Amino acid sequence: MTKGGDEAIEDYIRTIFGKDARTAIAITHNECSPQHPDYPECVYITKHEYSVGLWQINIQSRSAKVHFDRIPGDTLEQKIEWLKDPYNNTLMAYWIFSNSYWYPWRAYTSGNYLNDL
């Protein structure tokens, strides 16, 4: 991803999140850092989560589907690919934010995002 791509993604986040964009961008920098080699397609897998993309959207865990049914696609692989797109990932994050504020993101609950404000 080029720096221009980073700027385009952040511009999109600003468009989607409006007045909350500064916090949103800080959260993404802690969830899937622009310095990460897989940015913005970071994938984090543990027994507790299978999180994908810029916002680390949790698709499923061993015991729950979490956001699985809300993500377009018929298979896990299709859902993963959809979420790897930072624009799709941001749309899903906005839906989650609209329903749960910032609480689903560890970067927020830990306060780590504050370092990027």
C-alpha positions in Angstrom: 0.0 0.0 0.0 1.4 3.4 -1.0 1.3 6.5 1.2 -1.3 7.8 -1.2 -3.4 4.8 -0.5 -3.1 5.5 3.2 -4.3 9.0 2.7 -7.2 7.8 0.5 -8.3 5.4 3.2 -8.1 8.0 5.9 -10.1 10.4 3.7 -12.7 7.7 3.4 -12.8 7.2 7.2 -13.2 11.0 7.6 -16.2 10.9 5.2 -17.8 7.9 7.0 -17.1 8.9 10.6 -17.5 12.7 10.3 -16.9 14.4 13.7 -15.6 11.1 15.1 -13.0 10.6 12.4 -10.0 11.6 14.5 -10.7 8.9 17.0 -11.6 6.5 14.3 -8.2 6.9 12.5 -6.3 6.6 15.8 -8.2 3.4 16.5 -7.3 1.9 13.1 -3.6 2.8 13.6 -3.7 0.7 16.7 -5.8 -2.2 15.4 -3.9 -2.6 12.0 -0.9 -0.2 12.0 0.1 1.4 8.7 3.6 0.0 9.6 2.3 -3.6 9.7 3.5 -5.6 6.7 0.0 -6.7 5.8 -1.6 -3.2 6.2 -4.6 -2.7 5.6 -5.3 -6.4 5.3 -4.2 -7.5 8.8 -5.5 -10.8 10.1 -5.5 -11.8 13.8 -6.5 -15.4 14.7 -6.8 -16.9 18.2 -9.3 -19.2 19.8 -11.2 -16.1 20.9 -11.3 -14.3 17.6 -10.8 -14.3 13.9 -10.4 -10.6 13.1 -9.7 -9.1 9.7 -8.7 -5.8 8.2 -8.1 -2.2 9.1 -10.6 -2.3 12.0 -9.9 -5.9 13.0 -13.6 -6.9 12.5 -14.2 -10.2 14.4 -15.8 -12.7 12.1 -16.0 -15.6 14.5 -14.6 -17.4 17.5 -14.7 -21.0 18.4 -18.0 -20.5 20.3 -19.8 -17.7 18.4 -20.2 -16.3 14.9 -19.8 -12.7 16.2 -20.3 -10.7 12.9 -20.2 -13.7 10.5 -23.8 -13.3 9.4 -23.5 -9.6 8.8 -20.6 -9.8 6.4 -21.3 -10.4 2.7 -20.3 -13.7 1.2 -21.3 -17.4 1.4 -18.0 -18.8 2.7 -15.5 -17.8 5.4 -13.0 -17.1 2.6 -15.4 -14.8 0.8 -16.1 -12.9 4.0 -12.4 -12.5 4.8 -11.7 -11.2 1.3 -14.6 -8.7 1.6 -13.2 -7.5 4.9 -9.7 -7.1 3.6 -10.9 -4.3 1.5 -10.4 -1.2 3.8 -13.5 0.5 2.4 -15.7 -2.4 3.2 -14.0 -2.9 6.5 -14.7 0.8 7.4 -18.4 0.4 6.4 -18.7 -2.6 8.7 -16.9 -0.7 11.5 -19.3 2.2 11.2 -22.2 -0.2 11.6 -20.6 -1.7 14.7 -19.8 1.8 16.1 -23.3 2.9 15.5 -24.6 0.1 17.6 -21.8 -0.2 20.3 -19.8 3.0 20.2 -16.0 2.3 20.4 -16.3 -0.4 23.0 -15.7 -3.4 20.7 -12.2 -2.2 19.9 -9.3 -3.0 22.2 -7.4 0.1 21.1 -10.2 2.1 22.6 -10.9 0.2 25.8 -7.2 0.0 26.6 -6.7 3.7 25.8 -3.9 2.9 23.3 -5.6 5.0 20.6 -4.9 8.1 22.7 -1.2 8.0 21.6 -2.3 8.6 18.0 -4.6 11.6 18.6 
